[in-house]
């Protein structure tokens, strides 16, 4: 990847790290996705989509990225550059590759639009929540669902407008 800041990274599986987006020193934002194989220290730029911009996240800086399962990560929020300035996002995406395939192909899936989840923000944290933590928060009703994974979304800001101190819980179907 080129030199950048305000990108996001997380483990893709036990041997690979995924890096998404960020901004170059000149402020140009990216929606590139790279995978680092920590066994060889080789980067691979992932290829996705068929040129349809609606099937991939927009270029953005300071999104949240967290591992959902081996070969799959989720991306929340970030800020994109517009003519009016920075626009915070609240969309939730899933990026998935075949864990047994060493190709550079992957698939983005939009899980939540901007209006369907927590308020838009960038520079927040997205932390996986364990089953016991969710049982303490939700009780026994929904927390034992084996087809859901929960994440704590904490902090962040809508650039130069608002900051968030209260946490939100995101649930993602596996």
C-alpha positions as a Python dict, from the first residue, in 0.01 Angstrom:
ca = {
    (1, 'X'): (0, 0, 0),
    (2, 'X'): (100, 358, -52),
    (3, 'X'): (189, 581, 242),
    (4, 'X'): (-131, 673, 430),
    (5, 'X'): (-285, 756, 765),
    (6, 'X'): (-634, 729, 916),
    (7, 'X'): (-671, 377, 772),
    (8, 'X'): (-812, 77, 961),
    (9, 'X'): (-663, -269, 1012),
    (10, 'X'): (-756, -594, 1185),
    (11, 'X'): (-685, -966, 1167),
    (12, 'X'): (-850, -1148, 877),
    (13, 'X'): (-751, -1489, 1014),
    (14, 'X'): (-460, -1628, 1215),
    (15, 'X'): (-207, -1553, 937),
    (16, 'X'): (-339, -1244, 760),
    (17, 'X'): (-404, -880, 843),
    (18, 'X'): (-642, -666, 639),
    (19, 'X'): (-593, -290, 586),
    (20, 'X'): (-868, -65, 448),
    (21, 'X'): (-890, 293, 325),
    (22, 'X'): (-727, 593, 484),
    (23, 'X'): (-596, 918, 346),
    (24, 'X'): (-275, 1023, 174),
    (25, 'X'): (-82, 1328, 290),
    (26, 'X'): (-257, 1536, 21),
    (27, 'X'): (-596, 1441, 174),
    (28, 'X'): (-705, 1204, -105),
    (29, 'X'): (-903, 921, 51),
    (30, 'X'): (-895, 556, -48),
    (31, 'X'): (-1122, 254, -46),
    (32, 'X'): (-841, 16, -133),
    (33, 'X'): (-813, -305, 65),
    (34, 'X'): (-484, -487, 118),
    (35, 'X'): (-404, -817, 289),
    (36, 'X'): (-70, -876, 461),
    (37, 'X'): (42, -1237, 499),
    (38, 'X'): (237, -1226, 826),
    (39, 'X'): (422, -1550, 739),
    (40, 'X'): (587, -1393, 433),
    (41, 'X'): (540, -1018, 499),
    (42, 'X'): (390, -984, 151),
    (43, 'X'): (107, -744, 74),
    (44, 'X'): (-165, -826, -176),
    (45, 'X'): (-409, -568, -313),
    (46, 'X'): (-758, -717, -319),
    (47, 'X'): (-980, -692, -624),
    (48, 'X'): (-1353, -655, -580),
    (49, 'X'): (-1666, -547, -757),
    (50, 'X'): (-1746, -509, -1120),
    (51, 'X'): (-1695, -133, -1139),
    (52, 'X'): (-2028, -59, -970),
    (53, 'X'): (-1945, 196, -697),
    (54, 'X'): (-2260, 101, -503),
    (55, 'X'): (-2118, -247, -437),
    (56, 'X'): (-1812, -124, -242),
    (57, 'X'): (-1763, 122, 44),
    (58, 'X'): (-1682, 477, -62),
    (59, 'X'): (-1328, 608, -11),
    (60, 'X'): (-1298, 715, 352),
    (61, 'X'): (-1072, 787, 644),
    (62, 'X'): (-1088, 670, 1007),
    (63, 'X'): (-1344, 389, 973),
    (64, 'X'): (-1379, 101, 1220),
    (65, 'X'): (-1272, -246, 1111),
    (66, 'X'): (-1319, -567, 1310),
    (67, 'X'): (-1291, -939, 1245),
    (68, 'X'): (-1626, -1119, 1217),
    (69, 'X'): (-1492, -1469, 1149),
    (70, 'X'): (-1199, -1623, 960),
    (71, 'X'): (-1189, -1466, 615),
    (72, 'X'): (-1449, -1200, 699),
    (73, 'X'): (-1426, -850, 846),
    (74, 'X'): (-1682, -577, 906),
    (75, 'X'): (-1634, -207, 832),
    (76, 'X'): (-1835, 66, 1004),
    (77, 'X'): (-1845, 439, 937),
    (78, 'X'): (-1554, 665, 868),
    (79, 'X'): (-1558, 1005, 696),
    (80, 'X'): (-1563, 1067, 324),
    (81, 'X'): (-1455, 1385, 147),
    (82, 'X'): (-1728, 1589, -22),
    (83, 'X'): (-1739, 1938, -171),
    (84, 'X'): (-1900, 2054, 156),
    (85, 'X'): (-1622, 1901, 369),
    (86, 'X'): (-1602, 1575, 565),
    (87, 'X'): (-1917, 1363, 569),
    (88, 'X'): (-1940, 1103, 848),
    (89, 'X'): (-2080, 763, 750),
    (90, 'X'): (-2284, 504, 941),
    (91, 'X'): (-2293, 224, 688),
    (92, 'X'): (-2189, -128, 785),
    (93, 'X'): (-2014, -353, 532),
    (94, 'X'): (-1880, -707, 533),
    (95, 'X'): (-1574, -806, 330),
    (96, 'X'): (-1525, -1177, 275),
    (97, 'X'): (-1273, -1396, 100),
    (98, 'X'): (-1243, -1773, 78),
    (99, 'X'): (-1001, -1872, 355),
    (100, 'X'): (-871, -2166, 150),
    (101, 'X'): (-819, -1959, -163),
    (102, 'X'): (-500, -1759, -211),
    (103, 'X'): (-652, -1538, -481),
    (104, 'X'): (-685, -1164, -461),
    (105, 'X'): (-1064, -1166, -505),
    (106, 'X'): (-1312, -1073, -237),
    (107, 'X'): (-1672, -963, -198),
    (108, 'X'): (-1821, -662, -22),
    (109, 'X'): (-2178, -685, 112),
    (110, 'X'): (-2369, -387, 250),
    (111, 'X'): (-2528, -493, 581),
    (112, 'X'): (-2670, -157, 699),
    (113, 'X'): (-2732, 172, 519),
    (114, 'X'): (-2644, 501, 688),
    (115, 'X'): (-2999, 543, 825),
    (116, 'X'): (-3041, 191, 967),
    (117, 'X'): (-2798, 186, 1261),
    (118, 'X'): (-2608, 406, 1504),
    (119, 'X'): (-2542, 772, 1415),
    (120, 'X'): (-2270, 841, 1158),
    (121, 'X'): (-1917, 886, 1292),
    (122, 'X'): (-1551, 836, 1227),
    (123, 'X'): (-1252, 770, 1454),
    (124, 'X'): (-1452, 538, 1682),
    (125, 'X'): (-1363, 192, 1814),
    (126, 'X'): (-1543, -131, 1729),
    (127, 'X'): (-1474, -410, 1977),
    (128, 'X'): (-1601, -771, 1960),
    (129, 'X'): (-1808, -862, 2265),
    (130, 'X'): (-1786, -1207, 2422),
    (131, 'X'): (-2093, -1418, 2501),
    (132, 'X'): (-2065, -1357, 2877),
    (133, 'X'): (-2043, -980, 2829),
    (134, 'X'): (-2352, -984, 2610),
    (135, 'X'): (-2538, -1201, 2860),
    (136, 'X'): (-2464, -938, 3126),
    (137, 'X'): (-2593, -662, 2896),
    (138, 'X'): (-2888, -832, 2726),
    (139, 'X'): (-2980, -1105, 2972),
    (140, 'X'): (-3022, -1461, 2851),
    (141, 'X'): (-3276, -1388, 2578),
    (142, 'X'): (-3072, -1294, 2273),
    (143, 'X'): (-2713, -1329, 2394),
    (144, 'X'): (-2678, -1704, 2335),
    (145, 'X'): (-2764, -1688, 1966),
    (146, 'X'): (-2493, -1880, 1782),
    (147, 'X'): (-2572, -1704, 1454),
    (148, 'X'): (-2497, -1352, 1586),
    (149, 'X'): (-2183, -1172, 1687),
    (150, 'X'): (-2194, -851, 1889),
    (151, 'X'): (-1967, -546, 1879),
    (152, 'X'): (-1934, -245, 2108),
    (153, 'X'): (-1915, 80, 1910),
    (154, 'X'): (-1760, 346, 2130),
    (155, 'X'): (-1676, 712, 2079),
    (156, 'X'): (-1605, 879, 1750),
    (157, 'X'): (-1719, 1207, 1606),
    (158, 'X'): (-1904, 1368, 1320),
    (159, 'X'): (-1619, 1595, 1207),
    (160, 'X'): (-1642, 1940, 1369),
    (161, 'X'): (-2008, 1879, 1466),
    (162, 'X'): (-2054, 1625, 1747),
    (163, 'X'): (-1869, 1367, 1953),
    (164, 'X'): (-2016, 1048, 2103),
    (165, 'X'): (-1949, 926, 2453),
    (166, 'X'): (-2231, 675, 2486),
    (167, 'X'): (-2168, 324, 2350),
    (168, 'X'): (-2383, 142, 2097),
    (169, 'X'): (-2416, -231, 2036),
    (170, 'X'): (-2404, -364, 1680),
    (171, 'X'): (-2523, -718, 1614),
    (172, 'X'): (-2422, -898, 1296),
    (173, 'X'): (-2572, -1219, 1165),
    (174, 'X'): (-2310, -1480, 1076),
}
